[in-house]
C-alpha cells in the first residue's frame, strides 16, 4: 500500500501526515466559508488516518488550516525570522556536501531555519531545477549543479 505523506510544520516540529491532499480536496468540495467549520472538517477527516494527540489538537488544527490555504493557492506569509531552505538532490555525495555546508552556515549564523533535504524526484521536479544539487531559499532557486562554500551560503542567507 502506497501512502501520500505531506510534511507540515506543527509548532516547532515537522510532522508527516497521511492523505492530506485527499482531505483537502474533499473539504474544498464542501464549499464551506467559515474558517472554524473548515478547520473542524479538516481535523476530523485527518484524524481518520493520522494520530493527533488530544493536547496538541488545536496546534494541529491551525497548522492544517494553514496548509489548506496553501493548497488553495493563497499567498501565505511565512513565519517571521524563519528561513525556509530546501536542498534538492537524490542523495549523491555532492548533495550531502551541500547539506553539510548549509547546516554549518545556519549554525554559524545562529539562524532560525527550516532545512529539509528533498530526495524524492517528483518533489524535486516541482521546484523546476535543471540540475542537482539545487538550493532553494524561501521558495527561490539560488544554486543549481554546484556546491557553494559555507561563506557563499552565509551571504545568500542574510
C-alpha positions in Angstrom: 0.0 0.0 0.0 1.4 3.4 -1.0 0.9 6.4 1.3 0.7 10.0 0.2 2.6 11.7 3.0 2.8 15.5 3.3 5.1 17.2 5.9 3.7 20.2 7.7 5.0 22.4 10.4 3.2 21.9 13.7 4.7 24.4 16.2 8.4 23.7 16.2 8.1 20.2 14.7 7.9 18.9 11.2 5.2 16.2 11.1 4.3 13.7 8.3 0.6 13.5 7.6 -1.1 10.8 5.5 -3.7 11.7 2.9 -3.8 15.4 3.3 -4.4 16.1 -0.4 -7.4 13.9 -0.4 -8.7 15.5 2.8 -8.2 19.0 1.3 -9.9 18.1 -1.9 -12.9 16.6 0.0 -13.2 19.7 2.2 -12.9 22.1 -0.8 -15.8 20.3 -2.4 -18.0 21.1 0.6 -17.8 24.9 -0.2 -17.5 25.9 3.4 -16.9 29.6 4.1 -16.4 29.8 7.9 -12.8 29.1 9.0 -14.0 27.3 12.1 -16.1 24.8 10.1 -13.3 24.3 7.6 -10.8 23.6 10.4 -13.2 21.2 12.1 -13.8 19.2 8.9 -10.0 19.1 8.1 -9.0 17.9 11.6 -11.8 15.3 11.8 -11.0 13.9 8.4 -7.3 14.0 9.0 -7.7 12.1 12.3 -9.1 9.1 10.4 -5.7 8.2 9.1 -3.3 10.1 11.4 -2.6 10.2 15.2 -3.2 13.6 16.6 -2.6 14.0 20.3 -5.6 15.5 22.1 -3.4 18.0 23.9 -2.0 19.2 20.6 -5.2 19.2 18.6 -5.6 23.0 18.4 -2.0 23.4 17.3 -2.5 20.7 14.6 -5.8 22.3 13.5 -4.0 25.7 13.0 -1.2 24.1 11.0 -3.6 22.1 8.9 -5.7 25.2 8.1 -2.6 27.0 7.1 -1.6 24.1 4.8 -5.1 24.0 3.4 -4.8 27.7 2.5 -1.6 26.9 0.7 -3.4 24.0 -1.1 -6.0 26.6 -2.3 -3.2 28.7 -3.7 -3.4 31.5 -1.2 -0.3 33.5 -0.5 0.8 32.7 3.0 3.2 35.0 4.9 5.8 32.7 6.3 6.8 32.7 9.9 8.8 35.8 10.8 12.5 35.3 11.1 12.5 31.6 10.0 14.2 31.0 6.7 13.0 28.0 4.6 15.8 26.1 3.0 15.4 23.1 0.7 18.3 21.1 -0.7 17.2 19.2 -3.8 19.0 16.1 -4.8 18.8 12.3 -4.8 21.5 11.9 -2.0 24.7 11.8 -4.0 28.0 12.9 -2.4 27.6 16.4 -3.7 24.1 16.7 -2.3 25.4 15.5 1.1 28.2 18.0 0.9 25.7 20.8 0.2 23.6 19.7 3.2 26.7 19.8 5.4 27.6 23.3 4.2 24.1 24.6 4.7 23.9 23.2 8.2 27.3 24.7 9.0 26.2 28.1 7.6 22.9 28.1 9.5 24.7 27.1 12.8 27.4 29.8 12.3 24.8 32.5 11.7 22.6 31.2 14.5 19.8 31.5 12.0 16.3 30.0 12.8 15.8 27.8 9.7 13.6 25.1 8.4 16.1 22.9 6.5 15.0 19.9 4.5 16.8 17.6 2.1 14.3 16.6 -0.6 15.3 13.4 -2.3 12.0 12.4 -4.0 12.4 13.0 -7.7 8.7 14.1 -8.1 9.0 16.7 -5.4 12.3 17.9 -6.8 10.7 18.3 -10.3 8.0 20.5 -8.7 10.7 23.1 -7.9 11.9 23.0 -11.5 15.7 22.8 -11.3 17.6 21.7 -14.4 20.4 20.1 -12.4 21.1 18.9 -8.8 22.1 19.5 -6.2 20.0 22.6 -6.0 19.4 25.0 -3.2 16.1 26.7 -2.6 15.8 29.5 -0.1 12.4 30.8 0.7 10.9 29.3 -2.5 13.6 30.7 -4.8 16.3 28.5 -6.5 19.6 30.1 -5.6 22.0 27.4 -6.8 21.9 24.5 -9.3 24.5 21.9 -10.1 27.2 23.1 -7.7 28.1 23.3 -4.1 28.9 26.8 -2.8 31.2 27.4 0.1 29.9 27.9 3.6 30.9 31.6 3.3 28.9 32.0 0.0 25.9 30.3 1.6 26.0 32.6 4.5 25.9 35.6 2.2 22.8 34.1 0.5 21.0 33.6 3.8 21.4 37.0 5.3 
